[in-house]
Amino acid sequence: MNNLTTSILGNHAAQLGNPPFVAMEPSLTGRSEALISRVGRFSSPLLVCDANTYSALGKRIQEELGNTTLHILPEPVHADMMTVERLLAHPCDAMIAVGSGTINDLCKLASYRKNIPYVVFPTAPSMNGYVSPNASIATHGFKTSQPAHMPAGVFCDLDVLSNAPYRLIRSGVGDVMCRSTCQVDWYTSHVLLGTYYSDIPFALLAPHEKQIVAMAHTFPERNHDAIHALMMALLAGGFGMALCGGSYPASQGEHLIAHTMEMFFAESAHAYHGEEIAVTTLVMERIQRTFLSRETLDLVFDRSDTFNNVPDVLRQDAIRETHTKYGMENLRMLSIAGGKWNALRQTVRAMMLPEGTLHNTLAAAQCPLIIEDLGWNAADFSIAEHNAHLMRNRFTFLDIAALYPRPR
């Protein structure tokens, strides 16, 4: 069985030392033991599923392996520290995650803290965090990116992935198609504030993004070639995060809006992550195009009501996150940002997808396009959008919108 890691990473594979063994086949039935043996021999692995992923694939893996302890996570499953603690309580020498975003993040962090390896059998092409070394975990209601480690193996069964609930497939499309807004935000921060930036993650993703755009209309048909392209893109995105040491190439303003909506209005924000990102990416593209159409950039930080709309439980976290971003040195750099604006505009416009392409691709894949598609309240969303820049020490076009002295 071929290891796809090298074909995704090319000559960058060496930079990750010992990257995961990645396999993707039309079917992996009967292969569980052979696949796991490629990365290690384990005497007491913990098989982690929820009820749905156990039915979809976990039961088959349990039967094929035999020597596993099964942990079925109770519904509803949350990627939070309380659930991580439950996994940490199990004596085991490896973890086998069967699922997608939440289960992968839980096993990633728990195995990292136990200093044992984990492998993942994805059950949906729904997100780009399978091979990333960080885990998105909620602590006291505040979602953070926790340092963790990469899986030892990622084993993708295209039959299983193609039969995932379609909302999870379109979530993966949403999570991939934020590339454009992420690159624009990250590069803008690099130019204006001197933060680190790398083109490598976007070069890894580029060929797969083109395939997704071309085949978007075939996702509702669960086309294996389209699902393969999507999963390759998701893996490339995760490797890109690993190479640059953070989520920068895959999580910028569009993710801040979605996370803020979840934190401020948890009761109404219950769509799948990638569905949210499809909508917030379109919002972010609109914000970026609005400001890139302006020939001058005059930023002013003069907002006495900065944290007024931030819930009390999150206010201290928001103050901490923005303290460095709006420190004196950064404000000094932003005060002279206007001199770099025209050159910046030209560069980032070339990074963006042609106007209309993002919307048309998401629409062809039947992704949500507007906040009403998610059941979100417009007034709530407006509060989240206008406060999202406070939630993380990451400079994006949300900051430009917040610091711009004129109405949007």
MOZI-V310269 format. One line per field, one symbol per residue. phi: phi as a letter, one per 40 degrees, with the letter a starting at -180 (. if undefined). psi: psi as a letter, one per 40 degrees, with the letter a starting at -180 (. if undefined). burial: 1 if it has 24 or more other C-alpha atoms within 12 Angstrom, else 0. A space follows every 50 residues. Layout:
# MOZI-V310269
phi: ???
psi: ???
burial: ???
This chain:
# MOZI-V310269
phi: .cccdccccgccdcccgbcccbbabdabdgbdccccccbibbcacbcbab ccccccaccccdcccgcbccbccccccbcbcccdcccccccababbcbib dcccccccccccccgbcabbbcbacbabcdbccbbcbcbfgbcbcccaac ccabbbccccccccdcdcccccccccccdcccccccccccccbgccaacd dccccdccccccdcbdcccccfccccccccccccccccccccccgicdcb abdcccccccdcccbdcbcbccdccccdcccccccccccdcccccbbbbb babccdbcccddcbccccccccdcdbcdcccccccbcdcbccccdccccc cccddgccdccccccgccbbccccgcccccccccccbccccacacbcccc cccccbdc
psi: hihedddddbeedddecgiihhhhidieheedddddedeihhdgihhhia ddddddddddddddddfihhhhhiiihigiddddddddehhieiihhhab dddddddddddddefiiiihgieigeieedeieihhhhhfehhihhhbii idihhhhdddddeihdddddddddddeeddddddddddddddeeiiihed ddddddddddddddedeeddefhddddddddddddddddddddefiedee hbddddddddddddfddegfiidddddddddddddddddddeeheihhhh gggefdedehiddedddddddedddfiddddddddeddeedddddddddd diiihdddddddddefiididddefihddddddddeedeeeighhaeddd ddeheii.
burial: 00111101100110010011111110011011101100110100111111 01110111111100100111111000111110110011010111111111 11111111111111011111111111111111111111001111111111 11111111111111111111111111111111111111111110001111 11111101111110111111011111111111111111111111111111 11111111111111100010111111111111111111101100001010 10000110111001101110010011000110011011011001100110 11100001111111111111100101000110111111111111111111 11110000
